[in-house]
Amino acid sequence: MFSAKELLSIAVRVEKDGEEFYRKLAERFEKPDIKEFFSYMARQEAEHARTFESIGEELGVDEETYLNLEDAEEYLKSFVEGRFFPDAATMEKYLKERSVEEAIDFSISVEKETIIFYYEILELLKNERAKDLVRSIINQEKQHVVKLLRIKGMIS
């Protein structure tokens, strides 16, 4: 079973992995507007990680509720066991072999997966301020998808 705090901890890891992934993409591509876009995405992910950390620090004992639905636990476990972003070694190999378009497609799929995961976290939270912060991150992640699609359209 997972507590809200445990899921927030996973969210922090996801965002930090995302920051690293986008930072590596910024380093990989030389075109200034693409480089700046991926740098922006890295900064956004870093900000989200800090937000999830602060939510975790603010949660009280009443937030230590556990999700006890067997089906939901298996579903969430699939998120935990499978990383959203590749590990560092896989990432290096991946980035060397991919075009900007392929990197953007991968980024879109990961952003969509994180949105689903964050909705699950939202369901566990009781604190309204924490819920508002998670909703804000979800909206920002949705905007990331839109921005990624726009960038892809500009370079295709």
N, C-alpha and C positions, 0 to 999 in steps of 0.2 A: 504494500500500500504506500501511497505517496501523500505527503502533507503539502500544504500550500507552500511552506518554506522550502521544501525539497524541490518542488517544481520551479520556484523562483530561482533557486540555485542553478538548476539546469538552464533556465532562461539566460542567466548571466553568462554561463559557458557558451551558449549558442551565440549570444551577441558578441562575445569576445572572439569566438571563432570567426564570426562574420566580419568583424573588424579586421582581423588578420587576413582573411580571404580577400577583402576589397583592397586592403593596403597592398597586397601582393599583385593584384590586378593592376593597380595604379602604377606599380613599378614595372610591370610586364609590358604595358602598352605605351608607346612614345607619343602618340598624337595628344597635344595639350588638352583639348576639350575632353577626351576620353580619360586621360590621366586625372584631370581635375574632378570629373564625375565620380570616378571610383574612390578618389581621396575623400570626397564629400560623403559617399556612402560609408566609408570606414569611420569617419567622424560621427555619423548618425548612429552606427552600431555601438560605438564606444559610449555615446550618450545614453543609449538604451540600456547598456550593461550597468551603468551607474544608477539609472532609475530603478532597475530591478533590484540592485543591491540595497538601495535606500528603502524600497518597499519591504524587503526581507528584514531589514533592521527594525522597521517600525511595527511589524506584526506582533500582536500580543498572543497570549496563551490561547485565546479563543480562536485564533487563526490556525492553531495546530489541529485542525480537523483533517481527517484522512478520507480520501476517496475510497470507499469500500465496495464499489460495484465491480464485480469480477471482470466484466467485459471492458469497462473503462480502464481498469488497471492494465489489462493486456494491451489495450490501445496505447496508453501512455508509456508503457514499458517499451513499446516499439519505437517511440520517439527517443527514449533514454538510451536504448541499446544501439540504435542507429544514429550516427552523428548527422547533423544537418549539413555541415561543411566537412570536407575531407581533412584528415590529419596533415601535418606539415609536409611529410615526405610525399604523400599522394598528391597534395596540392601543388608542390613544385613540378612534379611530372605532368600533372593535368594541365597546368598553365603553359608549359612549354609546347604542348601538343594541340592547344585549342586556339581558335580564332576569337576575335572580339565577339562575334555573333554567338558562338558556342558558349563563351563565358557568360554572356548576358542571358542566354536561354537557361543555363544552369542556375544563375542567380535568381531568375524569376521563379523557378520551381522551388528553390530553397525559401525564398521570401513567402511564397504561398504556404509552404509547410509550417513555417514559423507562425503565420497568422492563425492557422488551425490550432497549433499548440497553445498559443497565447489565449485563445478563446477558452481552452480547457482550464488554464490557470484562472481566468476571470471567473469561471463557475465556482471555484473553490474559495475565492476571497469573500470576506464579510465586510471588511473595512471599505467604506465608500470612497475615501480618498485614494486608497490603493487601487480600487476598481477603476476610478477615473484615470489614474496614471496608466494602467494597463490598456484601457480603451484608447488612450492617446497614442500609445506605442502601436497598437493594432492599426489605428488610422495612418500612422506614419509608415508602417510596413506596407499598407495598401498603396500609399503614395510612392513607395519605392518601386513597386511593381509597375505602376503607371510610368514613372520616370525611366525605368529600364526599358519598357516597351517603346517609349519615345526615342530614347537613344538608339535602340535597335533600328527603329524606322529611319532615323537620320543617317545611319551608316550602311544600311542595306541597299 
